[in-house]
Amino acid sequence: MKKIAPVILLSCFTFFILYTTSCNSGGGMAKSKKSNDSTVVIHDLADADGLNPFTSSSANGFYIQSNIFQGLLAIDFKTLKQTGQLAVDRPKIEEVADGEYKGGMQLTYEIRPEAVWDNGTPVTAADYIFSIKAVKNPKTSCGSLRPYLEFIDDIVADPGNPKKFIVYSKEKYILAEEFSGGTVLPEYIYDPKGLMRGFTIKQLNDKKNAAKLMSDPKIDEFAQQFNSPQFAREKGFVVGSGPYEFIEWATGQYVILNKKKNWWGDKTGGALYAHPPKITYKIVNDWTTAVTALKGEDLDVAHGIRPNDFLELKKNEQFKQLYNIHTPDELSYVYLGLNRRNPRLADVRVRKALAHLVDKKEIIETLLYGMGSPVIGPINPIKPYYDKSIADMPFDIDKAKALLKEAGWEDTDGNGIADKLVNGEKLEMKLDFKYNSGNDTRKNIGILLKENAKRAGVEINVVAREWTVFLEDTKKRDYDIFCGGWIQSPILDDPKQIWHTSSDHPDGDNRVGFGSAESDKLIDELRITLDEAKRNELYKKFQEVVAQDQPYIFLYAPQNRLAIHARFNAEPSLNRPGFDEKAFTLKQNWMANN
């Protein structure tokens, strides 16, 4: 028997090492452990703030809720247009010709005949009327939703058809269709005692009746029940007409939804759909761990992936055999909220000085790796009424110093921090920058601002907060600066929720204290202007007012950074979160050799 030459043995061994190494580092044929698994596992960076669709305000909560609950209408992920969901179709909209609401509008809806609740009873106009009353109850924590439903003056059910009703409004609200078509809750679950039946929509709308309502024991009892954690996270109390049943929420770990066995929507001939038998939202509050889970196929979907991780995944050939990678544009923007009630930030010159200390170009190029574009206001650049004439605030430390000095902030004691006497008290320009823990991009925005601000005599302390604590801090106005983001929609913008002074309260979303009689009047007029050209001019005036006041430092609109397991038929969307998990189906014979 011949001996194999050592050089040949060495060559074979070297080839084996090189081959196995290349397979493990991104080369070679990937092997999947999930070829026939139709369950969808979606990454979440943090727990939602609750699963009550009327009291929750977090984006991740909304995404989960959209599989449990339904509205009369929904936005189609492909066309980005309104379509019937619980309703047979979009409403018939007419001007009211006479009577109490003459000159206003009426919207006629009909709920699908197949639509039933989990107990088998039909979804009716009574459930819709209850849902509107729940929001209009002055003691429910629905402050962020309430402004959108102010236009509803009455709802009248059809006496001959319990699934048909008319919504009446004295005003011609620009988003009447969109917000009259919102979520419907089962009255038998959320108001088993029928507490809200004793109140009419008119009574709940009557401002003269406000004090009486606030002291009414039934109003209070319902609100305490509705606002309770029970209806935000307990099985049997988080119930909707949607295709999925809420099963379990383990804080900091996961939320599990199972497809209902006899969901009524499966009988609509394909008009409604829900394919995965189970959806799990897996909470991983660290991107390094989350990316490892992706590579190990423990997650099927991740969105908003940390930019540097996303670029690394795009280069990993093995990963790309298992996942499809997408970068759709996003209808959202990231901003820094400035607490105008803080005496250090009350002067607009200080707020503008801080804006000059933010280097958007460096943020986009260094932190986002170019996957974003700068924004200058609250309107998305894709909208026709985006005001391109508003100049962005350039990064300019000297300008920031000059504005601070003009506002009376100078370093009088030589410690490197600007100071000022305010009401007889010496204050230093020291500010906390809060962000949600686990979001490294926002953390690094704070660090960049800290470095730039130091050169202008401003001391920034970067502070992490767990997601729900972070949200609570912003609601309580317990912050100096916070890094946040707003999810936007392809429909028209209504600034009232975020920018009107009536929304400046703990349950409202005007968390920076913006607004005046002038800006409120502008917003109120914009909301009822149906003429597109006139409305667009009002939008532009509104953007100018916001720019002049500088309540936010507007940063950027990101591109979504999305990975979806390749075993699914799944298309990305401009609509957040960038995908529609209900539409996921398994590909036939995908990687059949696995």
FENNORVEN-V208282 format. One line per field, one symbol per residue. ss: DSSP state (H for helix, E for strand, - for the rest). phi: phi as a letter, one per 40 degrees, with the letter a starting at -180 (. if undefined). psi: psi as a letter, one per 40 degrees, with the letter a starting at -180 (. if undefined). A space follows every 50 residues. Layout:
ss = ???
phi = ???
psi = ???
//
This chain:
ss = -----HHHHHHHHHHHHHHHHHHH---------------EEEEE------ --------HHHHHHHHHH--E-EEE------EEE--E----EEEE----- ----EEEEEEE----E-----E--HHHHHHHHHHHH------HHHHHHH- ---EEEEE--EEEEEEEEE------HHHHH--E---HHHH----HHHH-- HHHHH-HHHHHHHH--HHHHHHHHHH---HHHH----------EEEEEEE ---EEEEEE----HHHH----------EEEEEE---HHHHHHHHH----- EE----HHHHHHHHH-HHHHHHEEEE--E--EEEEEEE---------HHH HHHHHH---HHHHHHHH----EEE----------------------HHHH HHHHHH---E--------EEEE--EEEE-EEEEEEE---HHHHHHHHHHH HHHH----EEEEEEE-HHHHHHHHH-----EEEEEEE--------HHHH- HHH-------------HHHHHHHHHHH----HHHHHHHHHHHHHHHHHH- -EEEEEEEE--EEEE--EE-----------HHH-EE--------
phi = .cccddccdcccccccccccccccbhcgccbbcbdbcccbbbcbcaccci bcccbcbcccccccdccbbbbcbacccccgbcacbccdacccbbcccagd bdgcbbbbbbcdcccbcccgcccbdccccdccccccdcbccbdccddcbc cccabbccccaccbabcbacbbccbdcccccccbbcdcccaccgccccbc dccccccccdccccbcccccccccccccddcbabdgbbbacccbccbabb dgbabbbbcccbccccbcggcbaacccabbbccbcaccccccccccgcbc bbbgdddcccccccccccccccbcbbbccbcaababcbccccdcbccdcc ccccccccccccdcccccfgcibcbbacbcdcccbccccccccccacccc cccccccgbaccbgcgbcaacbfgbcbbcbbcbbacdgccccdccccccd cccdcbgbbbbcbcbddccdccccccgcabbbcbabcbbccccbccdbbc ccccadccbccbgchadccccccccdcbccccccccccdccccccccccf cbbcbabcccbbbbdccccabcacccchabccccbcccfcfdcc
psi = hihhidddddddddddddddddddeeiahihiefdeheihhhhidiiiei ehedeieidddddddeediiidiihhddefiiihcdidaiihhihhdiad fheaihhhihihdehiideeiihidddddddddddeheeiffdddddeed ehdihhihdeheeiihhihdighdfdddedfaihihdddegdefdedeii dddddhddedddddehddddddddddeiddeeehheeghaeieihhdihh hedihhhihhdfhddeeefediihdhehhhhhhhfhdddddddddefeid hhifihddddddddehdddeddihhigiihgiiiihhhheehddedhddd dddddeehgddddddddefegiiiieaehheeieehgeehiihihgdddd ddddddeehigeeeeehiiihhfehhiighhhhiihiegddddddddddd ddddeefhhhhhhihidddddddddefgidhihaihhiieiihhedddei deegideiegeefiiidddddddddddehdhddddddddddddddddddf dihhcihiiihhhhheeihhhiidhieeigddehihihfhfde.
//
